[in-house]
């Protein structure tokens, strides 16, 4: 069995536990920002739901989340990806608010996440505001994360990233020997990012404008019901962002990167990957947890300089 098929099979098995007994749900934290990886996660989730006959009743980004969701008796799912806790305060606030205000009888599902307690305050908030929820099902995507929340979360589930539900991702033939995608945010751990590298690109003007209007709902809550999208429309938006990433990565026969989803998307495209860890070792933790005998076309380097020497 190929790496792509093997990882999809593993993901399907693990997600059966994450969504056990769930026939319909509400999708929250749908990514409405340029990060291609989070859009790939959302599309993978939607693909899994379609394959399993799970109905997505509605979907919301953070900005368009309606107040009446807190009275929902339909299970509520928070998109996976990112980090818990202390790196992205706005997302932590969103997650904790759902845990605190959602009706106690309603199942809250946190789709597979990384865990990196960047601060004592972030960890404390996670324990007090999120982990204390009585009707909670939480998945994490590497064994280190599982160890981090041992004794904090009851019965956490180890499950891989949702990108594996996408199966093979088609792309145009490569036009260069390698490309370099390097982080430019607070999770970067590299001191030798090459000048010729790029990070995920910004949205095109049309999508950027409509997205900024949706984010205004945080200041003008009444706007949310008019600018939120249907599930199908959200899916189209995520597909356009993923395709932008595929077009970037697909230029190279080999992809050099310190982003987890640039690594995973490239492998789903059938590309060779040379990975460099970010500052919380997100990539190697994931590889150590899942790759095992699946034999993806990947090797790790200690720096971008070393990776480029290997690629060249």
C-alpha positions, 0 to 999 in steps of 0.5 A: 500500500502506498504512503498516501493510501496507508495514511488515509486508511489510518486516518479513517480508522482513527476518525471513526473514534473521534466522530463515534455516534455523530450523524450531523454536526456544526463546523466552527473555526472554518479558516478564513485567512490565507494559511493554506494548511488550515484550508487543507485541514478543513477540506479533509474534514469535509471529505471525511464527513461526505464519505461517512455520511455525516451531515454538516448542518452549518459552518462558521468562521470565528468572526461569524459564529452566531450567539444561538450556537450556544443553545445547540443540541447538535454536536459542535466541531472545532477545526483541527490544526494550529496549537493549544495553547498560548501562541494564538490568543484569538483562537484560544479565546474562541475555543475556550468560549465554546467550551464554557458557553455551549450547552452542557448536554451538547458534545463539543469535538476538538478535531486533531490539534498540536499541543504546545503550551507556549506560556503558563497562562495559556496552559492554565487557561486551557485547563480551567476554561477548556479541559473542564468542559463535561461533554468534550471529545478531544483529538491530538495529532502526535504522541508528544501532544498526547503526553502533554494533556495526560491527566488534563483531558479525559480519554484524548484520541490520537489521530492524524491530520485531516489532510490525509482524507484528501488522498492524492492531490493533483498538480502540474508537472514541476518546473524546477529542481526544488522550491523552498517554503519557509515560515515567517511567523512566531513558529519559525525556528530557522536562522538561515531562511534563504532569500529565494524562499517564500511563505504562503501567499496572501489571498487575491484581492477579491477574496481578501476584501470579502474576508475582511468584511466577514472579520468586521463581524467581530465588531458588528455582530449583526453583520454575521448572519448576512456575510457568513457562507453556506457549507458549499461556499466555504468549501469553494473558498478553502479549495481556492486557497489550497490550489494556490498552495499546490501551485506554489509547491508543485513548481519543485520536484522537491519541496524544502519546508519547515511548515507541517502542511507544506510537508503533508500537502507535498507528500499528498502530491507525490513530491519529494520533501526535505523537512526542517523542524519549526521551533516546537518540532511540529514536523518531526513529532508528527513524522515520529508518530505516524510515518513508521512503515508508510515510507513517505518520500521525506528526509529531515535536515537540521537547517535550510542550508543543509536541506538545499545542499541535499536538494541541489 
